[in-house]
């Protein structure tokens, strides 16, 4: 069964998704459509649960590599990750009754705003700067960002990594490299929260999910290595490319419904 052509395609998609996600987020743009196209008879919740299993290992691996070689802003990352974990579970719990069509147009507008803002400010995220949030409110702002994006990732997902990176650059003064590193840890927390709901309900294809996880780790290792080597400028470029592709896909999906 492992030699099934569909599995091979999904394993390759997971490798590329891990690479992209480790650099600038957006791996779900590759992995989720591949699962839905390759396994059309499976329930959407099962495909989403399998995607989370595949993603969390690659995300954790990239986060571990970043943490070893990049100074992590733990004062922001830890409260954001804990909040994201809790609210991702809550988001996954209501995913069954909230139509995705309700969220897609709003998310599309927000992604366009993120891309335009980043393009109009060439120095945005290229170097670290002073956080816009006052220091005494830093922890609460991190909790708020984690809660909002954790809930969003649990209930819908596309663009969550892009929004995380943008928020870390815009609010907390990080450069793109440190924002990407921080987003990996928060994203791992959102994946864990969703898995906590999907797995007990049987919404995970374990053999496929673990196979994709191995490939996701391989891609994430390569992506994190390139990001660390080439710095914030490289991450910014990949961020803009993936955000643009996500805008195009969500725009197409919105027009097609």
JOWO-V523341 format. One record per helix or strand of 2 or more residues. SS is the DSSP state (h for helix, s for strand). FROM is the first residue (numbers start at 1). LEN is the number of residues. If there is no record, write none. Layout:
ss;from;len
SS;FROM;LEN
SS;FROM;LEN
//
This chain:
ss;from;len
h;5;20
h;28;11
h;44;26
h;74;20
h;100;21
h;135;21
h;160;13
h;176;26
h;206;51
//
